[in-house]
Amino acid sequence: MTINTDYHRPIMLQECLDGLNIRPDGVYVDVTFGGGGHSRAILAQLGEKGKLYGFDQDPDAKVNAQAFDDPRFTFIEANFRNIKKYLRLYGVKKVDGILADFGISSHQIDEPTRGFSTRFEGDLDMRMNQKADVSAYTIVNEYSEAQLHKILGMYGEIKNARTLANAIHSARLNSPIKTTGELKAILEKYAPKFKEFKYFAQVFQAIRIEVNQELEVIEEFLEQIPDLLKDEESRLCIMTFHSLEDRLVKNYIKAGNFKGEPDKDIIYGTVTKPLMAINKKPIEASPEELSINGRSRSAKLRIAALAEK
C-alpha cells in the first residue's frame, strides 16, 4: 500500500518515526490522520500485537482511512480535542506514543471548494469539519468590526488590522462577501507593496484559526497528554507550522502551562511540570526534504516525554 502523496506528503516522516520511539507491541495515536502517510509508516513498524488509532474530523480523511485494511488500525472520526474521551470508548486509557501534525493538508489547500487557499477562487469555507456551523463566510460577514479587528491582529498578526476590519465591514454592507476572490479584492488595497502574498496568507490564517478554534483545540489536547502517556519511554511528537501554535506547544512542554512561566513550589522552589523536552530545540526539515516539499519549510517538530518524578 503506497502513501497518498497527492493528498498530503508527510513531512519529516523519518524524524517523526524516530521521535515516537516505537515499540512493536505498543499503542499509538495519530491525531491528524489526513492522507494517512504518517499512520502507514507507523503501522509498518508495529508487530501483530501493536495498535494504531487515527483521528480526523475531515470526511475526505475518512475516505482515505477506508483504504487501510489492517486489523491493527482504527479510524476515529472526531476532533482530537476529545482524544481521551474517544480512546476510552475503545477501552484505551494509556498509550505509548502520540503524533500530531498541526498543518492543514496539501489536499485541503489545493482543493478550491474548501476555501483554504489564496491561490484559487472558491467559497469562503475553511472548515476542517464540514459539518460545523461556523465557516469563513460567517466570520467575514457576521462578525462585528471589533471582533474582526481582534482576530486579524491576534491570529494573523496584521499590522493594519483595525483598518482592514473596517474595510471588510464596510464592503459587506453593499453585498455579502461570498468567495475567496471577493475577499482578496478587498485585501489588495491594504496589502504592503511586494508583500501581497504574505499579507493574504496572514489574513486567511487568522480566519482559518477562528473558524476551527485551532488554538483552543491545541490547548485542550495538550492538557490531556500527561494522563495518556503510559510511562517515561512513551513519546509525544508535535509538528507546528506557525509561531502561535509553536509557542503553545513550547510553553506547555517547558512549564506545564501556556504562558511558559514555571510553577515553582513556594517552599522548596522546585518546578512542577508534567512533560519534559526530548529535543531542546525544534527539529526542522532537512535540505533534501525542503528541495522536494516547500511546505515543510515552516515545520517545527518538538518531542516530549513524561517528566521524571
Stockholm file with secondary structure:
# STOCKHOLM 1.0

chainA/1-309         MTINTDYHRPIMLQECLDGLNIRPDGVYVDVTFGGGGHSRAILAQLGEKGKLYGFDQDPDAKVNAQAFDDPRFTFIEANFRNIKKYLRLYGVKKVDGILADFGISSHQIDEPTRGFSTRFEGDLDMRMNQKADVSAYTIVNEYSEAQLHKILGMYGEIKNARTLANAIHSARLNSPIKTTGELKAILEKYAPKFKEFKYFAQVFQAIRIEVNQELEVIEEFLEQIPDLLKDEESRLCIMTFHSLEDRLVKNYIKAGNFKGEPDKDIIYGTVTKPLMAINKKPIEASPEELSINGRSRSAKLRIAALAEK
#=GR chainA/1-309 SS CCCCTTTCCCTTHHHHHHHHTCCTTCEEEESCCTTSHHHHHHHHHCCTTCEEEEECCCHHHHHHHTTCCCTTEEEECSCGGGHHHHHHHTTCCCBSEEEEECSCCHHHHHCGGGCCCSSSCCBSCCCSSTTCSCCHHHHHHHSCHHHHHHHHHHHSCCTTHHHHHHHHHHHHHHSCCCBHHHHHHHHTTTSCTTCHHHHHHHHHHHHHHHHHTHHHHHHHHHHHHHHHBCSTTCEEEEEECSHHHHHHHHHHHHHSSSSCCCEECTTTCCEECSEEESSSSCBCCCHHHHHHCGGGTTCEEEEEEECCC
#=GC SS_cons         CCCCTTTCCCTTHHHHHHHHTCCTTCEEEESCCTTSHHHHHHHHHCCTTCEEEEECCCHHHHHHHTTCCCTTEEEECSCGGGHHHHHHHTTCCCBSEEEEECSCCHHHHHCGGGCCCSSSCCBSCCCSSTTCSCCHHHHHHHSCHHHHHHHHHHHSCCTTHHHHHHHHHHHHHHSCCCBHHHHHHHHTTTSCTTCHHHHHHHHHHHHHHHHHTHHHHHHHHHHHHHHHBCSTTCEEEEEECSHHHHHHHHHHHHHSSSSCCCEECTTTCCEECSEEESSSSCBCCCHHHHHHCGGGTTCEEEEEEECCC
//
